[in-house]
């Protein structure tokens, strides 16, 4: 949408993707390798926070953020004109990559997925490895049904031992996969409490309202995603894969990611673990993560 005058400038563009307008931002040198970030959620834009985890990367990459359908700037511009499915989001991702390849004249790109974004990222690694220099997966969704069950059992046992009757009662209403927004709320409420970061009582209503709105759009798609089991469905890929794991991540359980990494066959792979990081390892360890991407992935081991 405007000529790049300096590497630090952030540009925005509107792409036509599967019949709706979708927003990207890009910064860095257009002659550098391109890295596209797939944000989490689903429905949670990272565009406003991008500087915090790409401030070093943009000296070495053309860094692209994309606000997916019904998220961030794309949602502000237009809502999805059809019900959202996993297949549609996968199609959007591939179309965006193809448009970026054409726009910036790139044969291949680096792809980074975070949380929900890893669902889409693994789809690209599975079906279109020829267009990826490498796939970087943060807080990976691999067998999320199992991950949610592990979390629920851990929370129930912990709060039973603590004698917290309210927690026991609320957690006993939770089913996996989630049936409604209240079940998501109770699972995450007590996860944060277990983690020493209890949700403020004053925010309860606002959080519940947000989750209700989120569920109306995203629950079917999310439940599609969590029924996947990459141990069975994706035992090997044909592009390099790099895992970034927070060893305190209970939301996408880190032990599942470790086991999957050990089994996954790839032409090249590596795993980077952070002892004191949780689900948001991309943000929590942004300096270390960027150093690894530049020195070990871009420039080789």
C-alpha beads as a LAMMPS data file, in Angstrom:
LAMMPS data file: protein, C-alpha beads

301 atoms
300 bonds

1 atom types
1 bond types

-500.0 500.0 xlo xhi
-500.0 500.0 ylo yhi
-500.0 500.0 zlo zhi

Masses

1 110.0

Atoms # bond

1 1 1 0.000 0.000 0.000
2 1 1 2.913 2.309 -0.081
3 1 1 6.553 2.124 -0.929
4 1 1 8.930 0.934 1.757
5 1 1 11.171 3.852 2.724
6 1 1 12.878 2.309 5.747
7 1 1 13.163 -1.073 7.314
8 1 1 11.387 0.063 10.470
9 1 1 8.257 1.220 8.625
10 1 1 5.173 -0.965 8.948
11 1 1 2.948 -1.164 5.888
12 1 1 -0.593 -2.485 5.625
13 1 1 -2.347 -4.076 2.701
14 1 1 -5.808 -5.429 1.966
15 1 1 -5.984 -8.794 0.239
16 1 1 -9.030 -10.379 -1.351
17 1 1 -9.126 -13.894 0.100
18 1 1 -12.030 -16.284 -0.470
19 1 1 -14.508 -13.481 -1.175
20 1 1 -13.721 -11.196 1.773
21 1 1 -11.070 -8.548 2.451
22 1 1 -8.275 -9.588 4.805
23 1 1 -5.550 -7.382 6.289
24 1 1 -1.822 -7.983 6.437
25 1 1 0.978 -5.859 7.842
26 1 1 4.572 -6.118 6.732
27 1 1 7.845 -4.653 7.873
28 1 1 11.532 -5.201 7.133
29 1 1 13.462 -5.476 3.904
30 1 1 11.454 -6.813 0.970
31 1 1 14.608 -8.451 -0.421
32 1 1 14.998 -10.542 2.743
33 1 1 13.375 -13.968 3.335
34 1 1 9.687 -13.688 4.223
35 1 1 8.299 -14.983 7.521
36 1 1 4.524 -15.128 8.033
37 1 1 3.046 -15.417 11.528
38 1 1 -0.241 -17.274 12.068
39 1 1 -1.835 -15.927 15.252
40 1 1 -3.669 -17.876 17.901
41 1 1 -7.182 -17.785 19.262
42 1 1 -8.807 -18.511 16.978
43 1 1 -9.850 -14.910 16.627
44 1 1 -6.965 -13.248 18.527
45 1 1 -4.888 -10.818 16.472
46 1 1 -1.225 -10.326 17.399
47 1 1 -0.742 -7.339 15.078
48 1 1 -0.612 -4.710 17.846
49 1 1 1.940 -6.756 19.797
50 1 1 4.045 -7.742 16.783
51 1 1 6.853 -5.277 17.479
52 1 1 7.551 -6.990 20.802
53 1 1 8.427 -10.324 19.176
54 1 1 9.762 -9.187 15.785
55 1 1 11.911 -6.126 16.623
56 1 1 15.088 -8.117 15.840
57 1 1 13.613 -10.308 13.112
58 1 1 12.765 -7.374 10.858
59 1 1 16.482 -6.703 10.362
60 1 1 16.807 -10.147 8.768
61 1 1 13.333 -10.939 7.380
62 1 1 10.383 -9.378 5.671
63 1 1 7.993 -9.959 8.597
64 1 1 4.296 -10.422 7.802
65 1 1 1.376 -10.469 10.228
66 1 1 -2.093 -11.496 9.024
67 1 1 -5.358 -10.830 10.821
68 1 1 -7.357 -13.934 9.987
69 1 1 -11.033 -14.021 9.101
70 1 1 -13.143 -12.595 11.968
71 1 1 -10.078 -11.317 13.847
72 1 1 -8.504 -7.899 14.421
73 1 1 -8.387 -5.468 11.513
74 1 1 -9.964 -7.980 9.147
75 1 1 -13.027 -8.274 11.387
76 1 1 -13.203 -4.481 11.697
77 1 1 -13.319 -4.290 7.903
78 1 1 -15.784 -7.114 7.245
79 1 1 -17.249 -10.170 8.947
80 1 1 -17.054 -13.592 7.373
81 1 1 -19.915 -13.955 4.907
82 1 1 -20.164 -17.723 5.529
83 1 1 -19.933 -19.977 8.597
84 1 1 -16.299 -20.567 9.543
85 1 1 -14.934 -24.080 9.239
86 1 1 -11.488 -25.565 9.647
87 1 1 -11.413 -26.233 5.908
88 1 1 -12.182 -22.592 5.138
89 1 1 -9.438 -21.339 7.468
90 1 1 -6.989 -23.773 5.877
91 1 1 -7.989 -22.480 2.441
92 1 1 -7.589 -18.853 3.593
93 1 1 -4.077 -19.636 4.836
94 1 1 -2.959 -21.185 1.575
95 1 1 -4.475 -18.330 -0.452
96 1 1 -2.717 -15.722 1.706
97 1 1 0.614 -17.495 1.241
98 1 1 0.145 -17.637 -2.523
99 1 1 -0.730 -13.926 -2.635
100 1 1 2.357 -13.100 -0.553
101 1 1 4.556 -15.176 -2.840
102 1 1 3.267 -13.242 -5.830
103 1 1 3.325 -9.819 -4.168
104 1 1 6.892 -10.147 -2.898
105 1 1 8.244 -12.536 -5.549
106 1 1 9.129 -15.363 -3.143
107 1 1 9.386 -19.034 -4.125
108 1 1 9.310 -20.112 -0.487
109 1 1 8.498 -18.573 2.890
110 1 1 9.167 -19.243 6.554
111 1 1 5.924 -19.984 8.391
112 1 1 5.409 -19.510 12.135
113 1 1 2.262 -20.703 13.912
114 1 1 1.261 -19.962 17.503
115 1 1 -1.318 -22.050 19.406
116 1 1 -4.424 -22.151 17.147
117 1 1 -2.158 -20.903 14.351
118 1 1 -0.223 -24.191 14.582
119 1 1 -3.341 -26.046 13.433
120 1 1 -3.172 -24.113 10.171
121 1 1 0.625 -24.277 10.068
122 1 1 0.725 -28.065 10.320
123 1 1 -1.850 -28.224 7.492
124 1 1 0.504 -26.193 5.302
125 1 1 3.502 -28.343 6.264
126 1 1 1.470 -31.450 5.476
127 1 1 -0.021 -30.383 2.152
128 1 1 2.314 -27.697 0.775
129 1 1 5.841 -28.380 2.092
130 1 1 7.346 -27.275 -1.228
131 1 1 6.512 -23.618 -0.464
132 1 1 8.069 -23.611 3.021
133 1 1 11.698 -22.933 3.880
134 1 1 10.746 -24.128 7.351
135 1 1 7.802 -24.321 9.718
136 1 1 8.165 -22.892 13.247
137 1 1 5.570 -24.095 15.732
138 1 1 4.926 -22.331 19.067
139 1 1 2.690 -23.824 21.781
140 1 1 1.565 -26.541 19.385
141 1 1 -1.956 -27.946 19.088
142 1 1 -1.187 -31.635 18.459
143 1 1 -3.698 -33.775 20.342
144 1 1 -5.732 -31.101 22.087
145 1 1 -8.459 -33.432 23.322
146 1 1 -5.814 -35.280 25.335
147 1 1 -4.248 -31.983 26.437
148 1 1 -7.582 -30.672 27.760
149 1 1 -8.231 -33.949 29.605
150 1 1 -4.795 -33.857 31.251
151 1 1 -5.446 -30.259 32.363
152 1 1 -8.933 -31.010 33.684
153 1 1 -7.762 -34.048 35.675
154 1 1 -4.838 -32.074 37.115
155 1 1 -7.093 -29.204 38.183
156 1 1 -9.731 -31.477 39.716
157 1 1 -7.131 -33.351 41.769
158 1 1 -5.375 -30.161 42.886
159 1 1 -8.475 -28.302 44.029
160 1 1 -9.975 -31.410 45.662
161 1 1 -6.813 -31.690 47.757
162 1 1 -7.108 -27.968 48.577
163 1 1 -10.727 -28.470 49.648
164 1 1 -11.970 -25.832 47.194
165 1 1 -15.616 -26.842 46.833
166 1 1 -16.426 -24.076 44.321
167 1 1 -13.622 -25.180 42.015
168 1 1 -14.674 -28.836 42.266
169 1 1 -18.279 -28.000 41.493
170 1 1 -17.445 -25.802 38.492
171 1 1 -14.813 -28.156 37.066
172 1 1 -17.244 -31.078 37.316
173 1 1 -19.475 -29.314 34.764
174 1 1 -16.688 -29.231 32.145
175 1 1 -16.853 -31.689 29.238
176 1 1 -14.144 -32.323 26.620
177 1 1 -14.704 -31.213 23.895
178 1 1 -16.305 -28.093 25.366
179 1 1 -20.060 -27.873 24.859
180 1 1 -20.501 -24.197 25.707
181 1 1 -18.668 -21.045 26.744
182 1 1 -19.215 -21.624 30.485
183 1 1 -17.186 -24.817 30.295
184 1 1 -14.305 -22.973 28.607
185 1 1 -14.544 -20.263 31.256
186 1 1 -14.345 -22.710 34.194
187 1 1 -11.442 -24.610 32.650
188 1 1 -9.395 -21.473 32.011
189 1 1 -10.461 -19.713 35.226
190 1 1 -9.106 -22.513 37.396
191 1 1 -6.064 -23.037 35.170
192 1 1 -5.046 -19.419 35.778
193 1 1 -5.768 -19.810 39.498
194 1 1 -3.596 -22.953 39.613
195 1 1 -0.873 -20.977 37.825
196 1 1 -0.963 -18.278 40.508
197 1 1 -2.688 -15.724 38.264
198 1 1 -6.336 -15.758 39.376
199 1 1 -8.783 -13.825 37.228
200 1 1 -10.068 -10.691 39.039
201 1 1 -13.688 -11.040 40.178
202 1 1 -14.493 -7.682 38.610
203 1 1 -13.628 -9.099 35.166
204 1 1 -15.846 -12.184 35.418
205 1 1 -18.829 -10.745 33.546
206 1 1 -16.744 -9.240 30.749
207 1 1 -14.758 -12.470 30.269
208 1 1 -17.940 -14.567 30.199
209 1 1 -19.528 -12.225 27.654
210 1 1 -16.407 -12.341 25.475
211 1 1 -16.337 -16.156 25.586
212 1 1 -20.052 -16.341 24.715
213 1 1 -19.488 -14.159 21.638
214 1 1 -16.342 -16.110 20.770
215 1 1 -18.165 -19.432 21.078
216 1 1 -20.948 -18.344 18.737
217 1 1 -18.348 -17.875 15.980
218 1 1 -15.525 -20.258 16.823
219 1 1 -16.707 -23.194 18.934
220 1 1 -17.513 -25.512 15.989
221 1 1 -14.188 -24.732 14.299
222 1 1 -12.207 -25.169 17.507
223 1 1 -13.917 -28.472 18.255
224 1 1 -13.016 -29.629 14.733
225 1 1 -9.391 -28.752 15.453
226 1 1 -9.152 -30.440 18.848
227 1 1 -10.481 -33.721 17.473
228 1 1 -7.360 -34.010 15.331
229 1 1 -4.492 -36.178 16.540
230 1 1 -1.241 -35.453 14.711
231 1 1 0.398 -38.582 16.149
232 1 1 -1.904 -40.541 13.828
233 1 1 -2.624 -38.012 11.082
234 1 1 0.800 -36.468 10.513
235 1 1 3.681 -38.814 11.417
236 1 1 6.027 -37.133 8.931
237 1 1 6.474 -33.912 6.979
238 1 1 8.681 -32.972 4.034
239 1 1 9.972 -29.615 5.277
240 1 1 12.169 -28.573 8.232
241 1 1 10.192 -28.155 11.485
242 1 1 11.224 -26.309 14.646
243 1 1 9.336 -26.571 17.957
244 1 1 9.282 -23.827 20.601
245 1 1 7.893 -25.027 23.926
246 1 1 7.206 -23.430 27.289
247 1 1 7.686 -26.106 29.952
248 1 1 4.946 -24.485 32.063
249 1 1 2.413 -24.674 29.213
250 1 1 -0.698 -26.498 30.435
251 1 1 -3.037 -25.097 27.769
252 1 1 -1.333 -26.948 24.913
253 1 1 0.392 -29.430 27.156
254 1 1 4.153 -29.351 26.700
255 1 1 4.585 -33.092 27.331
256 1 1 2.446 -33.889 24.266
257 1 1 4.573 -31.589 22.110
258 1 1 7.763 -33.250 23.396
259 1 1 6.458 -36.724 22.554
260 1 1 5.264 -35.660 19.111
261 1 1 8.581 -34.000 18.315
262 1 1 10.411 -37.208 19.221
263 1 1 8.249 -39.234 16.839
264 1 1 7.863 -36.785 13.957
265 1 1 9.926 -37.576 10.888
266 1 1 11.215 -34.514 8.998
267 1 1 14.197 -33.707 6.768
268 1 1 15.419 -31.469 9.574
269 1 1 14.007 -30.717 13.012
270 1 1 14.948 -29.183 16.338
271 1 1 13.247 -28.377 19.619
272 1 1 13.799 -25.330 21.829
273 1 1 12.432 -25.516 25.370
274 1 1 12.094 -22.760 27.964
275 1 1 11.839 -23.907 31.585
276 1 1 10.072 -20.820 32.960
277 1 1 7.728 -20.013 30.061
278 1 1 4.099 -20.968 29.626
279 1 1 1.633 -20.930 26.757
280 1 1 2.755 -17.515 25.467
281 1 1 6.379 -18.523 24.948
282 1 1 6.566 -16.377 21.787
283 1 1 5.911 -13.249 23.880
284 1 1 7.491 -14.335 27.169
285 1 1 10.817 -15.281 25.562
286 1 1 10.767 -13.016 22.520
287 1 1 14.448 -12.007 22.688
288 1 1 15.718 -15.587 23.000
289 1 1 13.269 -16.830 20.371
290 1 1 14.341 -14.223 17.818
291 1 1 18.015 -15.009 18.434
292 1 1 17.359 -18.696 17.744
293 1 1 15.381 -17.945 14.579
294 1 1 18.117 -15.694 13.200
295 1 1 21.201 -17.664 14.255
296 1 1 20.076 -21.298 14.159
297 1 1 17.208 -21.429 11.679
298 1 1 17.880 -18.684 9.148
299 1 1 21.644 -19.012 9.196
300 1 1 21.691 -22.768 9.802
301 1 1 22.761 -24.928 12.703

Bonds

1 1 1 2
2 1 2 3
3 1 3 4
4 1 4 5
5 1 5 6
6 1 6 7
7 1 7 8
8 1 8 9
9 1 9 10
10 1 10 11
11 1 11 12
12 1 12 13
13 1 13 14
14 1 14 15
15 1 15 16
16 1 16 17
17 1 17 18
18 1 18 19
19 1 19 20
20 1 20 21
21 1 21 22
22 1 22 23
23 1 23 24
24 1 24 25
25 1 25 26
26 1 26 27
27 1 27 28
28 1 28 29
29 1 29 30
30 1 30 31
31 1 31 32
32 1 32 33
33 1 33 34
34 1 34 35
35 1 35 36
36 1 36 37
37 1 37 38
38 1 38 39
39 1 39 40
40 1 40 41
41 1 41 42
42 1 42 43
43 1 43 44
44 1 44 45
45 1 45 46
46 1 46 47
47 1 47 48
48 1 48 49
49 1 49 50
50 1 50 51
51 1 51 52
52 1 52 53
53 1 53 54
54 1 54 55
55 1 55 56
56 1 56 57
57 1 57 58
58 1 58 59
59 1 59 60
60 1 60 61
61 1 61 62
62 1 62 63
63 1 63 64
64 1 64 65
65 1 65 66
66 1 66 67
67 1 67 68
68 1 68 69
69 1 69 70
70 1 70 71
71 1 71 72
72 1 72 73
73 1 73 74
74 1 74 75
75 1 75 76
76 1 76 77
77 1 77 78
78 1 78 79
79 1 79 80
80 1 80 81
81 1 81 82
82 1 82 83
83 1 83 84
84 1 84 85
85 1 85 86
86 1 86 87
87 1 87 88
88 1 88 89
89 1 89 90
90 1 90 91
91 1 91 92
92 1 92 93
93 1 93 94
94 1 94 95
95 1 95 96
96 1 96 97
97 1 97 98
98 1 98 99
99 1 99 100
100 1 100 101
101 1 101 102
102 1 102 103
103 1 103 104
104 1 104 105
105 1 105 106
106 1 106 107
107 1 107 108
108 1 108 109
109 1 109 110
110 1 110 111
111 1 111 112
112 1 112 113
113 1 113 114
114 1 114 115
115 1 115 116
116 1 116 117
117 1 117 118
118 1 118 119
119 1 119 120
120 1 120 121
121 1 121 122
122 1 122 123
123 1 123 124
124 1 124 125
125 1 125 126
126 1 126 127
127 1 127 128
128 1 128 129
129 1 129 130
130 1 130 131
131 1 131 132
132 1 132 133
133 1 133 134
134 1 134 135
135 1 135 136
136 1 136 137
137 1 137 138
138 1 138 139
139 1 139 140
140 1 140 141
141 1 141 142
142 1 142 143
143 1 143 144
144 1 144 145
145 1 145 146
146 1 146 147
147 1 147 148
148 1 148 149
149 1 149 150
150 1 150 151
151 1 151 152
152 1 152 153
153 1 153 154
154 1 154 155
155 1 155 156
156 1 156 157
157 1 157 158
158 1 158 159
159 1 159 160
160 1 160 161
161 1 161 162
162 1 162 163
163 1 163 164
164 1 164 165
165 1 165 166
166 1 166 167
167 1 167 168
168 1 168 169
169 1 169 170
170 1 170 171
171 1 171 172
172 1 172 173
173 1 173 174
174 1 174 175
175 1 175 176
176 1 176 177
177 1 177 178
178 1 178 179
179 1 179 180
180 1 180 181
181 1 181 182
182 1 182 183
183 1 183 184
184 1 184 185
185 1 185 186
186 1 186 187
187 1 187 188
188 1 188 189
189 1 189 190
190 1 190 191
191 1 191 192
192 1 192 193
193 1 193 194
194 1 194 195
195 1 195 196
196 1 196 197
197 1 197 198
198 1 198 199
199 1 199 200
200 1 200 201
201 1 201 202
202 1 202 203
203 1 203 204
204 1 204 205
205 1 205 206
206 1 206 207
207 1 207 208
208 1 208 209
209 1 209 210
210 1 210 211
211 1 211 212
212 1 212 213
213 1 213 214
214 1 214 215
215 1 215 216
216 1 216 217
217 1 217 218
218 1 218 219
219 1 219 220
220 1 220 221
221 1 221 222
222 1 222 223
223 1 223 224
224 1 224 225
225 1 225 226
226 1 226 227
227 1 227 228
228 1 228 229
229 1 229 230
230 1 230 231
231 1 231 232
232 1 232 233
233 1 233 234
234 1 234 235
235 1 235 236
236 1 236 237
237 1 237 238
238 1 238 239
239 1 239 240
240 1 240 241
241 1 241 242
242 1 242 243
243 1 243 244
244 1 244 245
245 1 245 246
246 1 246 247
247 1 247 248
248 1 248 249
249 1 249 250
250 1 250 251
251 1 251 252
252 1 252 253
253 1 253 254
254 1 254 255
255 1 255 256
256 1 256 257
257 1 257 258
258 1 258 259
259 1 259 260
260 1 260 261
261 1 261 262
262 1 262 263
263 1 263 264
264 1 264 265
265 1 265 266
266 1 266 267
267 1 267 268
268 1 268 269
269 1 269 270
270 1 270 271
271 1 271 272
272 1 272 273
273 1 273 274
274 1 274 275
275 1 275 276
276 1 276 277
277 1 277 278
278 1 278 279
279 1 279 280
280 1 280 281
281 1 281 282
282 1 282 283
283 1 283 284
284 1 284 285
285 1 285 286
286 1 286 287
287 1 287 288
288 1 288 289
289 1 289 290
290 1 290 291
291 1 291 292
292 1 292 293
293 1 293 294
294 1 294 295
295 1 295 296
296 1 296 297
297 1 297 298
298 1 298 299
299 1 299 300
300 1 300 301
